[in-house]
Amino acid sequence: MGKTTLQDVAREAGVSLATVDRVLNGRAGVHARTVEKVQAAVDRLNYQPDRMASRLARGRDYRFEIILPIGSNEFMRVLETEFRATAERYVHERVLLNITLVDVFDGEALANALEALPAEIDGVAVVALDHPAVAEAINTIADRGIAVVTLVSDLPGTRRAHFVGIDNSAAGRTAASLLGRFLGHRSGKVGLIAGSLALRDHIERQYGFEQVVAREYPDLEVLPVREGRDEDDRVRRVAEALLAEHEDLVGIYNVGAGTPGVVTALEKTGHTRDIVFVAHELTAINRRNLIRGSIDAIINQDPGHMARSAARILLAMREGMEIVPGQERIKIDIFIRDNVP
């Protein structure tokens, strides 16, 4: 049998082709009983719309906005590159992805960027800061019918439609297990560095990390978290302060970016071999330092998968298509020097 067409649906429902088109596109002016007849015919024939033909008939491109952090965060720059590659693949399908860089650590600036989005866009993916103005902006544009997807860091209390990222609490628990196993039976203090405690992914990683250490490694003391805004120089200064203030420091967990700053501090003080260091994201610099032994383990999320997943989800929501959870689940990868790809 060939593919079911709109003509087949119209024939099965006993209505005109124009009526079927109005029903499937949600346009007004169709009697409720007729809508039921068309939907029943669609179900019986298992009709699947031609998405490309639908976009061509729509008369304009889908427009999605991708809002990423400005700055030197290497993982975010890789994520930006992956979104640009995804945009190139989709442009021939009448889907446009535009990338905007914003200081996501500035809640007001991020909220302003969201509120300034043009009314005609179809969806937005954003690295979200846990800030009242950002939450309000997300709710406002969602109420305008714009599909909102959060990236890397979530805001589940808002009316965002989907989150694209790893389970960050599980990532923090994984980091604690790795660090504890690398340390063996050593006791001492562990430094915890985050980009910002206004980023939910960093908070969740911290919580998961502290939860496992408290339960399984009672001989380790987790020091109060210090913020480095994901900047190499700031993180370096934070790491240097930890090393200077705590002679019994045995481990460091960097929750966010700025990992090269920790490596610089460890190398400068000669502690690359006696302090266990667990970090995030297998960037080019982190990969090199992992192989050299300056980093003991890296927890990674695939930026290419994230970019493609965000685009697929935004498009599926606009076209009323089913989202396949297994396809869009972002996995937690663990790398040590022996299994680096």
N, C-alpha and C positions, 0 to 999 in steps of 0.2 A: 504494500500500500504506500502511496505517496504521502507527502506531508499535508496535514489538514490545513485548509485555507479558510479565509474569512467567508468566501462563497459557500463552503461546506457548512459553516456555522449558521449562516443566514438561511440556507436551505433546511437545515435540521430544525431551526427555531421557527421557520415559517414567517420570516420577516425580511425586510429589505437589507441590502448591504449597508446602506447609510445608517440604518437603525443599529446594526451591529457595531458599526464604527462609533456611534454616539455612546453606546453602552460601555464599550471597552475603554473609551477615553474619558468616561465619567462626566459627559456633558449632560446638561439639563434638557428637559422637554421629552423625556421618555417615560411612559406609564410604568409604575412599579411592577405590574404583572408581566409586561414585556421584558423588563430587565431580568426578572426571574427566569423567563423562557430562554433568553439569550445565555445567561449564566449556566443554566442547566445543559444547554447544547454544548457550551464550551467544555463543561465537565465530562459529558458523555463522549465527546470526540477527542478529549485530552488535547485541546488546541493550545499550541505554544506560539506566541506572537513572534514575528520576525523583527528582532530588536533593531537591526540596522535599517530596515525599511521604515519602521516607526520613527526613527530619528530623522530620516530624510523627509518623511511626511510632516514632521513637526515644524520644519521650516527654520529652525535655528539650532545652534549648538548647545549642549549642556555646558554650563560653566561652573566649575568648582574652584574654590579658593583654599589654598594650603598655607596656613600661618605657622611659621617656624621661628625659633629663637635666633636673634642676631648675635654675633660674637664668634669666638674662636673654638667653641665646643666641636671637637673633631667628629664625634658621632653625629651631631646635628648637620654638619656640613656633608657627611656621607649620605645622611637621610635626604638632604636637599638634592644631592646628585641623583639619587634613586628616584625621587619624585620627578625630576626633569626628564629622566629616561622613560619613566612611565608616561609622562605627558606626550613625549614624542610618539610612543606606540599608540596612544589613544586619539591623536589629532585626526587621523584618517577615519575615525569612527564618529566624527562630529562631537567629540568630548574634549573640552579645553580645561587644563589645569594651570592655574596661575599661582605663583609662589610669592608670598609676602614675608619679609623678615621683620620681626618686632622684638623689643626687649621684653621677654615674657616674665622677667623678674619684676617688672614694673606693672602692677595690676591696673592702674589707670590707663597706661599706654596700651596695654593689651585689650582692655575693654573698649577704648576708643577705636582701635583698629577693627574690632568686631562690629561695633555699632556703625562704622563708616562703610561697611560692605554694601555694594549696590543692591537694590531691591530685586534685580532680575537674576541674581546668581541662584544656582540650584542647590548648592551645598557647600559646607566648609569643614575642613579638618584642621584642628588646632591643638598645639601643645599647651595644655591648660594650667594656669596658676590658680591655686586655691585662694581666691580673693573675692569678696562680696560683689565688687563691680564687674568682675569677669563672669561670675555666676549669673548675675542679672542680665548681662549682655547676651550670654548664651541662651537664656530663657526667652529673651526678647526676640532674637532672630529665629529661634525654633518656633515661636508662636506666629511668626510671619510665614511659616511653611517652608523654611529653609532647613534642609537636613544637616545636622551637626554631628560630627564624629570627633572624639577626643583622641589625641595621639600621645603615646609614651606615658603621660601623666593624666589621670582621669579626674572627672568631677561628677561622681555618680548621683549627687543630690540635685543635679540640674535636669533639664529636659533634653539633654543630648541623647541621640538615638543609639549610639554604639561607641565602644572603646576599643582602640587598636593598640595593643601592647601586651607585655607579659604580666603574669601574676606577680606583682612587686613584693607582696608579703612573702611569697614562696621564694623569690629571689634573695631576699634578706635572710631567710632561714637557711637557704643553700649556702650563702656566704659564711654564715656562722659555723655550719657543719664542716665546710672546707677548712676554714681557719683553725677550728678546734682540732681537726684531725692532723693538719700539718704541724701544729704545736705539740701534739702528743700529750705528755704529762707535765709540760711546763706550766708554771703559774705566772701571773703578772697582769699588767694592764693592757687594754686594747683601745686604740684611738679610733674614733668614729668621725668621719668627715662627710658632710653633705653639701650640696649646692645651695639649697634653700629649704627651710622647713615649711615654706609656703607651696612647695611642689609636693603633691600627694604621693607621687611615686617614691620620692625620697623618704617621706614620713613612713610609708608602708614598709620600705626596705629596712629602715631603722628599727621599726617595731618587730618585724620578723627576726632580725638579727639578735636583738636583745632578748627576745622570747626564748630562742634556742640556747643562747649562752647561759642564761639564768637557769634553765632547766637541765642542761646536759654538761655544762662546763663551769661548775661552781668555783673553781680555782682561778677563773679569769674575771677581771673587773673591767666592765665597759665604762670608759670615761664619758662625760657629757659631750654630746655631739657639737661639733664646731662647723660653721658655715664658710664655704669658699667661693660661692657663686659660680661654680663650674669654670673658674678661670685659673690657668696654670700658675701664675705668679701668686695669687691669693692662696691657692691650695698649698703651694710650696711653703709659704710663710706659716700657714697653719700647721703643716707637718713638722717644720723646723721647731715651732714652739712646743709641740707635743714631745719631740725628742729631747729638747732642752729641759723640759719641766719634769719628765718622768724617766728616771734611770731604769725603772723596771718595766718599761714598755716592751711588749713582746709581739704585738700585732697591730696592724692598721687595716681598716676597711673603709675604702672610699666609695660612698654610696652613689655619687654622680660622676661628673667629668672632672677634668683637671688632673688626671692621673700622672701625666709627665711631671707635674710639680712635686708629687710625693716621691717619685723616682729620683728626681734631682736632690731632694732633701736626704733621702736614704744614702745615695751615693756620696754626697758631700760629707756626711758624718760617718761613713764606713759601716752602715747598718744593713746593707742589702742582703747579707747572708744570715743574720741573726734575728731579724724581724720579719714575720710572715705578713705578706701584703696581698690582699684580695681586692680586685677592682672590677669595674664594669666596662664592657664594650671592646670587641676585638678590632680596634682601629689599627691603622698601619704602625703608628708609634707604639701603641700598647702591645701589638704583636711582636715587635722587635724586642721590647723590654721583657716580655714574657719568655721569649726564647733565650735571652741573655741571663735570665734568672733574677732580674730586678723586681718582677711581679711573680707571685707564686701561682695564682689562679685568676681566671677572668670569667665573669658571668656575662653572657652575650645575648642580644636579641637581634634578629636579622633585619637590617634596615630596608633591604630590597623587598622582603616579604611584607613589611609594614606598609611601604609605599603602594605596592600593588594591591594589598588588602584594603587599604583606605579608599583607593580609587574604585575597586570592585563594589565595596559596600555602599559608597555614595551613589554609584550608578544604579545598583540594585534597588535602593530605597526610592530613587526618582522614578524608576520604571516599574515599581511594584513587584519586583522579582524576589524569590526566596534567597536568603543569605544562608550559605552552607557553613555551619559553625566549625566543623573540622578543618575546612579549607582556610578559614580566617583566624584560627587560633595561633597566636605567636608563641613559639616554644622558648623555653629557657635552655640555652646552650652553655656547657661548661668546658672551658679549655685550660689545659695545663701545657707545659712546653712540649710534651710528648705527643699531643694529638692536634697541634695547630695545623689547619688546612693550608 
